[in-house]
Amino acid sequence: MEKNLFIVPTEHVHQFWHLAEKYLQQAIDTGNGEFTIDQLRQFVSQGNSTLLLVLDETYKCYCAFTVQWVNYPNDRVAYITYIGGITNKKCWDQFVDWVRNNGGTRIQGSTSKQSIVRLWRIKFGLEPKYTLMELKL
């Protein structure tokens, strides 16, 4: 079955959330507690992030991710906040086109897992830029 990227309009987040929830929960579970799944849903439904899905023609979901735009003086960055599931090169290329069509000049994402660093480098051509360090207070 052919898979395509679907950008969920903010006003339709609640209708499509059930397709994304298990994949986003997997991503949240590997994070550092920044969001619960309910908080992420609220954040996305308020337009603070965009929900994207990889779907086939029967609306079976294979991947879900959220993207937050960050505007710097010299760049407009599509920052992947959470991603879960499996995507393919075609859907990644559709995502890159969507970023460009929305004025994006870079795509970024963070992970604490070296396996994800390797995967993103090999599969999508992303390169490590920074290592995020933190002191939790």
N, C-alpha and C positions, 0 to 999 in steps of 0.2 A: 504494500500500500504506500502511496506517495505521501510524504510528510511535508508540511509547510509551516512557516512561522505565522502566528496569529497575534497581533497586538490588540490587547483587550482595552477598549475605551473605558475611561474612568467610570462612566455611568453604568457600565455593564460588569464591573468587577464582581459583584455579588452573584450574578448569574453564572459566571465561569469559575468562581473560586473553588468549587468542589473538584474540578478537574486538576487544579494546581496544588491543592492543599497537601497531599501526601509527599509530593516532590519537594515542596518548600519546607515541610516539616523535617525532611531528611537533611536539608541544607542547614536549617536552624540548629538541628541536633549536633552538627559538627562545628558550629560557631562558638562564640564566647558569651552567649546570653544577652546579646544586644536587643533581641526581640523575642516575644512569644509569637506563635502563629496567629493568635487573635489580634495582637498589636500590629503585626505586619499587614494583616487584612485591612485594618482600620487605616493604617498609614497609606496603603495603596489606594483604598477607596476614597481617600481625601485628596488624591492627586499628587502626593509627595513622591511617589515612585510609579513606574509603569509595569504592568504585568504582561509578560509575553509567554506564549505557549507554543509548543511544537505539537501539531495535531495532524492526524490523517483525515481522509474524507468522511470517516464515520464519527469524527470528533473524539476519537481515542487520543488521550494525551500521553506523550512520551517524555516531555521535559517542560519544566516551568521555571521561569526566572523573573526577577525584579531588577529594574534598572532605575537609578537615580541620576538625574542630570546635575553636573557640577560645572559652573561657569567660572573660568579663570580669565584673567586679562588676555591671555594668548591662546586659550584652548577652550573648547566645549567638550566635556568628557561625559561619556555614557559609562557610569560606574555600575557594574554588576554587583548588587548587594547580596543576592541569594540566587543560587542555581541548583536544581536537582533534576535527576533523570538523565536521559541520553538524547543528544542531538546529533545531527549529521552535518556534513560540509555544506550541503545545499541550504539548510536552515541557518547555519552560521553566516553564509554569504548573504542571505536575506536580511539577517540582523545587521550586518555591516552596512548594507544598502540603506536600511531604515535609519541607522545612526547618521550616515552621511546626509540623507534626505532631510534630517532634522537639525542640520547644522553641526553635527558632531565632527570633531577632529581627532579624537582618541577614544579608545575603549580601555577601561581598567577594571580590575577586580582584585580582591584580596583573599588569601587563604593561609591557613596555618599548616597545611598539609603539603609536604614536598611532592607527594604523588600527583596532586592537582597542579602544582607548578609545572611538572614534567608533562602532564596531559595537555594543559593549555598551550604550552610551548610547541609540542609536537602536532597537536590536532588543529590549533587555531592560529599559531604564529605569535602568540603573546610572549613578551619577554619580561622577566622580573625587573622592576624599576626600583622598588624600595623593599626593605624588610620592616614591617611594622613592629615596633617595640612598645611595651605597655607596662605601667605600674598600676595595678588595681588598688585603689584606696578604699 
